[in-house]
Amino acid sequence: MIYIGLVDDECEHLMKMRTFLLQYEEEHNTKFSIQEFHNGLNFVEDYKGDLDIVFLNKLEKAIRFAKLKVEKELVLQTEDRFLAEQDPEL
Protein backbone atom coordinates (compact mmCIF):
# COMPACT_ATOMS: atom_id res chain seq x y z
CA MET A 1 0.00 0.00 0.00
CA ILE A 2 1.30 3.44 -0.96
CA TYR A 3 -0.06 6.34 1.08
CA ILE A 4 -0.61 9.46 -1.02
CA GLY A 5 -1.64 12.99 -0.11
CA LEU A 6 -3.22 15.39 -2.60
CA VAL A 7 -3.05 19.09 -1.68
CA ASP A 8 -5.00 21.49 -3.88
CA ASP A 9 -7.60 24.17 -3.27
CA GLU A 10 -9.46 23.36 -6.49
CA CYS A 11 -11.79 20.36 -6.35
CA GLU A 12 -11.46 19.82 -10.11
CA HIS A 13 -7.69 19.33 -9.77
CA LEU A 14 -8.14 16.94 -6.85
CA MET A 15 -10.65 14.92 -8.84
CA LYS A 16 -8.34 14.82 -11.88
CA MET A 17 -5.37 13.66 -9.78
CA ARG A 18 -7.47 11.01 -8.04
CA THR A 19 -8.64 9.76 -11.46
CA PHE A 20 -5.03 9.54 -12.73
CA LEU A 21 -3.96 7.67 -9.61
CA LEU A 22 -6.86 5.21 -9.75
CA GLN A 23 -6.07 4.51 -13.40
CA TYR A 24 -2.40 3.94 -12.56
CA GLU A 25 -3.42 1.71 -9.66
CA GLU A 26 -5.49 -0.49 -11.97
CA GLU A 27 -2.92 -0.61 -14.79
CA HIS A 28 0.00 -1.46 -12.49
CA ASN A 29 -1.74 -3.76 -10.02
CA THR A 30 -0.86 -1.65 -7.01
CA LYS A 31 -2.85 -0.15 -4.14
CA PHE A 32 -3.03 3.48 -3.04
CA SER A 33 -4.58 5.05 0.00
CA ILE A 34 -5.39 8.62 -1.06
CA GLN A 35 -6.00 11.46 1.36
CA GLU A 36 -7.15 14.87 0.09
CA PHE A 37 -6.36 18.24 1.63
CA HIS A 38 -8.32 21.21 0.29
CA ASN A 39 -5.69 23.79 1.17
CA GLY A 40 -2.15 24.05 2.47
CA LEU A 41 -3.23 25.04 5.97
CA ASN A 42 -5.38 21.91 6.35
CA PHE A 43 -2.46 19.82 5.15
CA VAL A 44 0.02 21.33 7.62
CA GLU A 45 -2.47 21.09 10.51
CA ASP A 46 -3.74 17.57 9.73
CA TYR A 47 -0.55 15.88 8.50
CA LYS A 48 0.32 12.90 10.72
CA GLY A 49 3.56 11.82 9.02
CA ASP A 50 1.94 8.80 7.38
CA LEU A 51 2.20 9.69 3.67
CA ASP A 52 4.71 8.25 1.20
CA ILE A 53 4.05 10.73 -1.63
CA VAL A 54 2.53 14.21 -1.52
CA PHE A 55 1.23 16.00 -4.63
CA LEU A 56 1.33 19.79 -4.16
CA ASN A 57 0.19 22.47 -6.57
CA LYS A 58 2.22 25.39 -5.23
CA LEU A 59 5.84 25.85 -4.29
CA GLU A 60 4.87 27.68 -1.08
CA LYS A 61 3.11 24.54 0.13
CA ALA A 62 6.18 22.47 -0.65
CA ILE A 63 8.32 24.83 1.40
CA ARG A 64 5.95 24.57 4.37
CA PHE A 65 5.99 20.79 4.02
CA ALA A 66 9.79 20.77 3.92
CA LYS A 67 9.84 22.68 7.20
CA LEU A 68 8.08 19.72 8.82
CA LYS A 69 11.41 17.86 8.37
CA VAL A 70 9.81 14.73 6.97
CA GLU A 71 11.56 12.49 4.43
CA LYS A 72 8.96 11.99 1.72
CA GLU A 73 8.58 12.22 -2.03
CA LEU A 74 7.22 15.62 -3.09
CA VAL A 75 5.53 16.04 -6.46
CA LEU A 76 5.00 19.64 -7.51
CA GLN A 77 2.27 20.17 -10.06
CA THR A 78 1.18 23.11 -12.17
CA GLU A 79 -2.12 22.65 -13.91
CA ASP A 80 -1.76 19.44 -15.95
CA ARG A 81 2.05 19.27 -15.85
CA PHE A 82 3.87 17.48 -13.07
CA LEU A 83 7.43 17.63 -11.81
CA ALA A 84 8.68 15.07 -9.33
CA GLU A 85 11.54 16.14 -7.13
CA GLN A 86 13.03 14.15 -4.27
CA ASP A 87 15.16 16.19 -1.90
CA PRO A 88 17.39 14.29 0.56
CA GLU A 89 17.60 17.47 2.66
CA LEU A 90 13.95 17.16 3.77
C-alpha positions, 0 to 999 in steps of 0.5 A: 500500500502506498499512502498518497496525499493530494493538496489542492484548493481546487476540487477539479484538480483533486478529482483529476489527480485522483482519477489519474492515480486510480487509473495507474493503480489499476494498470500497475496492479498496485494499491493506493490510500489517497487522502485529500487536503483542500488547502495548504493550511489543512495539510500542515495542521492535519498531517500525521507523518503517514504519507509516502508521496505528496502532490502539491500544486504550489511551491509555497506549500512544498516549502511549508511541508519541507519545514516539517522535516519529513523524508517523503517524495514531493511532487510539484504540479502546475495545472496538468504538468507534473514535476517530481523532485526528491530532496534528501535534505527534507 
